Every structure is written in C-alpha cells, then in structure tokens.
Amino acid sequence: MQFEKGHLYHIYNQGNNRRKIFFERENYLFFLKKIRTHILPYADVLAWCLMPNHFHLMVVVREVEVRVSGESKGLASSETLALKRNRTLNQSIGILLRSYTNAINNQEKTSGSLFRKQTKAECIDCINELTPSFINEDGITQIHISNPRNQYPQRCFNYIHNNPVKAKMVSKARNYEFSSAMDYFGERDGNLINKEIAAKYVNY
C-alpha cells in the first residue's frame, strides 16, 4: 500500500478464504477501538463498515508517518520498538491486523492468519491511479463510472454503507449497527467519523 498526504483512500481486507473475522458483538467493538488507536493518528475516517468476514474504511490521509512513543502490550519486540520512533500508516495498519488476529486466535483457540495477506488501499482521488472497481475479487461488483474524480468518492461512500443491505442483513443501511451509516442518518452520535471533512467530498 502506498499512501499520500491529502488523498482519499478506500482500505479493505477480508478473512482468509472468506472466513469470518468477527464472531460476536465484542469483536466488532474491539476492532473499532483498534481503528481509533492505529488509524486516527494518521487519517480522518469518512465512512466505515464491518461485515462478518470483511471490513471497509474510507479515509483522507493527514500524515503518512507519525512519531509514536510508549509501550504496547501483546506486540512482538520489533513492533514495541517501532512505537518508540516514527511509524508509517502502513506499519500501523499491519499492527492493527496482527494484534486483532492474535486476540481472535486466543478467543477461538485457533492459529494462523485471520486476514488475507494483502490489505488493499485504492486511492479514490489520485487522477493517475484510479481503478475501475472497489474490489476485484470474485463475487464483488465492479463499478464503472464516467467521471471518476468527481463521482468515485460518492460511489465509494454509498457502496461501503450499502454492504449490509446487499448482503440482506438489513433492509436499510441506517439499521446496521456496525457501519457509519447510523451516524450519518442520526441514529447514533458516533465520533469515529469526521462529518465536517466528509462534507467536502460527499453528500449525505
């Protein structure tokens, strides 16, 4: 993944072989706490959705590297050392997924990788790097649009929030607890997203 300051990104990953990554409500809440810890120092979150076997984040990057100090329990020694110097957004995402994987493996008494090897990060407003699809995996709809730079942010925003509806988990996006749709529809007053920044890119 390559990130540039000031650009919008769609970050996503799913469970190995499309297996579940969230097993109970507390897992979703735990993952959200990790987003706060490992993503918010670098980026403003504009939209998010946690599905049983995958997740989506739409963010605008403020910094690609930050100075982090202190200790963190449960991390390998090399990761703990990294906390005492500059750490990139890439590294922070890696720590988020590894630490979450460790917690789930302990919970489920399993081992090995929980997520697919590569987390994807598509730039939404990089003119020369726009891609024609959100996820080019089997079973995921490819979306083609005529004016990518202007339309892609809104399409991505809507796509993320409509995941639970498409999966027939809820009839309306606003009814799904584990996405930012509830916040945009006024069903919840969550503070993970930055609505002020989001208004610069999308209509809600």
VENVEN-V627328 format. One record per helix or strand. SS is the DSSP state (h for helix, s for strand). FROM is the first residue (numbers start at 1). TO is the last residue. Records with the same first field share a line. If there is no record, write none. Layout:
SS=FROM-TO / FROM-TO
This chain:
s=8-15 / 43-51 / 54-61 / 65-67 / 86-88 / 115-115 / 120-123 / 179-179 / 193-193
h=16-18 / 25-38 / 77-82 / 89-108 / 127-129 / 148-166 / 173-175 / 181-184 / 195-198
